[in-house]
Amino acid sequence: MQIRETTIAGLVEIFPRVFSDDRGMFFESFNKQVFEKHGLPVDFVQDNQSFSKKGVVRGLHFQKAPFAQGKLVRVISGRVLDVAVDIRPGSPTFGKYEIFELRSDTNNIAYVPEGFAHGFVALEDTIFSYKCTNIYNKESESGILWNDPDLGIDWGVTDPIVSEKDEILPTFKSLFSELGV
C-alpha cells in the first residue's frame, strides 16, 4: 500500500497494491500492520455500504463527540468525488477541505479522521463502502450544507440530487458560531 498525505493533517489517500491477471484482480483494502505503521486507526467497529445514482450528493455529515467517527471510504463500483472538510476547532486547516476522486478502476481509498465533515457526489451509479471507528448515534448526527457558499466546494455536477435533510443543514459559519468557534 502507498499512503499519500494531504495538506490536512490526518487525512490521507491510500493506493493498495492490485494484483491482476486474466481471472480478475485482488487487493487488500485494509491491513492492520500497514495502518499501524502509518499511525492510522485499526479499530473499526461498523461497516456501511450505500448505492447512489449518478448525480446524488450525500453530505456533508459528521457525528458529534462522544460518537465522532473516523471513516475509511472507498468505491466498490463506480466513481465519486469525495469531500472531507476539517471541522476541528484550533486546527490550522479549520474550514479547509480536500477532494478525492475515488474510483473502482483504481481502487484508491481515503481515510477521513474524526473531526471532519464528509460527503460525496456520485459521478456515475456507485456502490460506496466505509468502515467507521465508532458506532452511529442518531442524537450525535450533524452536518453542513453541501453547497455552503463560504466553503465553495465544486462538486463537479449540475442539477445534483440532494435529500431534503441535506438541503436544510446549517452553513459552516452558522454551525460554528452557534458552538462559539
C-alpha distance (Angstrom), angle and dihedral (degrees) to the residues before:
residue distance angle dihedral
M1 . . .
Q2 3.76 . .
I3 3.80 117.3 .
R4 3.81 118.1 -154.3
E5 3.77 115.9 -163.0
T6 3.79 117.5 -145.9
T7 3.79 131.5 -148.2
I8 3.82 88.0 -91.8
A9 3.82 117.1 74.4
G10 3.80 113.7 -113.0
L11 3.80 95.7 12.0
V12 3.81 110.5 109.7
E13 3.79 142.0 169.1
I14 3.79 117.7 -138.3
F15 3.78 126.8 -154.1
P16 3.80 112.1 -165.8
R17 3.80 123.2 -153.1
V18 3.79 105.4 -103.2
F19 3.79 119.3 -153.6
S20 3.81 112.1 -157.2
D21 3.77 134.4 177.2
D22 3.80 137.5 150.1
R23 3.82 90.2 -69.4
G24 3.80 95.2 57.0
M25 3.79 133.5 -94.3
F26 3.80 145.0 -64.5
F27 3.81 134.6 -161.2
E28 3.80 140.3 162.4
S29 3.81 110.8 -115.4
F30 3.81 91.6 -174.9
N31 3.80 132.2 22.1
K32 3.81 117.5 176.1
Q33 3.82 94.8 -153.1
V34 3.81 93.6 50.3
F35 3.80 92.0 46.4
E36 3.81 92.4 48.9
K37 3.82 90.4 49.0
H38 3.82 89.5 55.9
G39 3.82 94.9 42.8
L40 3.80 94.0 -110.1
P41 3.81 122.9 143.1
V42 3.78 117.8 -92.6
D43 3.81 100.6 -177.8
F44 3.79 105.6 90.2
V45 3.81 114.5 169.6
Q46 3.80 104.9 178.7
D47 3.83 135.8 35.4
N48 3.82 121.2 -157.4
Q49 3.78 133.9 -174.8
S50 3.79 131.5 -171.1
F51 3.77 137.8 -178.8
S52 3.81 118.2 -142.4
K53 3.76 129.0 -176.2
K54 3.79 118.9 -130.8
G55 3.81 109.9 -74.6
V56 3.82 97.2 24.7
V57 3.81 115.1 137.0
R58 3.81 116.8 -158.4
G59 3.77 118.0 -172.1
L60 2.90 162.0 -49.0
H61 3.83 88.5 -137.8
F62 3.79 137.1 158.3
Q63 3.79 140.7 160.8
K64 3.81 119.7 -122.8
A65 3.82 121.4 -131.0
P66 2.95 134.2 -52.1
F67 3.82 85.7 33.7
A68 3.83 97.7 40.8
Q69 3.80 111.1 147.0
G70 3.75 135.8 -147.8
K71 3.82 110.8 -153.1
L72 3.79 132.7 -152.3
V73 3.81 101.7 -158.2
R74 3.79 133.1 -170.9
V75 3.77 143.3 152.8
I76 3.79 118.8 -112.3
S77 3.79 93.2 -172.7
G78 3.78 129.4 -0.3
R79 3.77 132.1 17.0
V80 3.82 136.0 -80.1
L81 3.77 142.1 179.4
D82 3.79 101.9 -127.2
V83 3.81 118.2 -157.5
A84 3.82 128.6 -162.4
V85 3.84 119.9 -175.7
D86 3.81 119.9 -164.3
I87 3.82 107.1 -126.5
R88 3.81 96.7 166.7
P89 3.83 107.2 127.4
G90 3.79 109.1 -131.4
S91 3.80 93.5 24.4
P92 3.81 113.5 131.1
T93 3.82 87.0 -131.8
F94 3.84 96.0 46.7
G95 3.81 107.6 151.1
K96 3.81 93.9 15.0
Y97 3.79 122.7 117.4
E98 3.78 142.8 -162.7
I99 3.78 127.8 -147.9
F100 3.80 123.3 -150.1
E101 3.78 125.9 -171.6
L102 3.79 102.0 -139.9
R103 3.79 112.8 -164.0
S104 3.77 135.1 -178.5
D105 3.82 90.7 -140.4
T106 3.83 92.5 58.5
N107 3.84 96.7 31.4
N108 3.81 91.9 -145.9
I109 3.80 117.3 166.1
A110 3.82 133.9 -157.7
Y111 3.77 127.9 -148.1
V112 3.82 111.1 -149.4
P113 3.83 110.7 -169.1
E114 3.78 128.0 -145.4
G115 3.79 110.1 -78.6
F116 3.79 96.6 50.0
A117 3.79 132.4 106.8
H118 3.79 108.4 -135.5
G119 3.78 136.0 -161.4
F120 3.77 143.7 143.8
V121 3.77 143.7 -159.7
A122 3.79 120.9 -138.5
L123 3.81 108.9 -126.4
E124 3.81 88.0 -171.2
D125 3.81 133.6 0.6
T126 3.80 101.4 -54.7
I127 3.78 143.2 -172.6
F128 3.81 107.0 -150.6
S129 3.81 125.0 -166.0
Y130 3.78 131.6 -168.2
K131 3.77 137.8 177.0
C132 3.81 116.5 -149.9
T133 3.79 131.2 -150.9
N134 3.82 91.8 -147.8
I135 3.77 136.7 30.6
Y136 3.80 122.5 -97.6
N137 3.79 115.0 -99.1
K138 3.82 118.5 -171.5
E139 3.82 94.4 -151.0
S140 3.83 91.2 53.4
E141 3.80 94.2 51.3
S142 3.80 116.2 120.1
G143 3.76 141.3 147.9
I144 3.77 151.6 175.3
L145 3.80 126.9 -112.2
W146 3.80 106.8 -88.9
N147 3.83 93.9 -135.7
D148 3.80 97.4 40.4
P149 3.83 105.2 165.2
D150 3.82 93.1 -144.1
L151 3.81 92.5 55.6
G152 3.82 91.1 44.3
I153 3.81 96.2 -161.8
D154 3.81 113.5 -177.3
W155 3.79 102.5 -142.5
G156 3.80 91.4 -174.9
V157 3.81 96.2 -129.6
T158 3.78 136.5 95.4
D159 3.81 120.3 -140.5
P160 3.82 96.4 13.1
I161 3.80 120.7 -162.5
V162 3.82 107.4 -122.3
S163 3.81 129.7 175.3
E164 3.80 119.5 -115.0
K165 3.80 88.3 -117.6
D166 3.82 92.5 55.9
E167 3.83 92.3 46.1
I168 3.81 91.8 63.3
L169 3.81 100.3 45.2
P170 3.82 115.1 124.9
T171 3.78 123.3 -99.3
F172 3.79 119.4 -104.4
K173 3.83 92.5 -107.3
S174 3.80 95.3 47.0
L175 3.80 93.5 46.4
F176 3.78 94.6 50.4
S177 3.81 96.2 39.5
E178 3.84 86.7 56.2
L179 3.80 87.5 53.8
G180 3.81 91.8 47.8
V181 3.80 94.7 -114.1
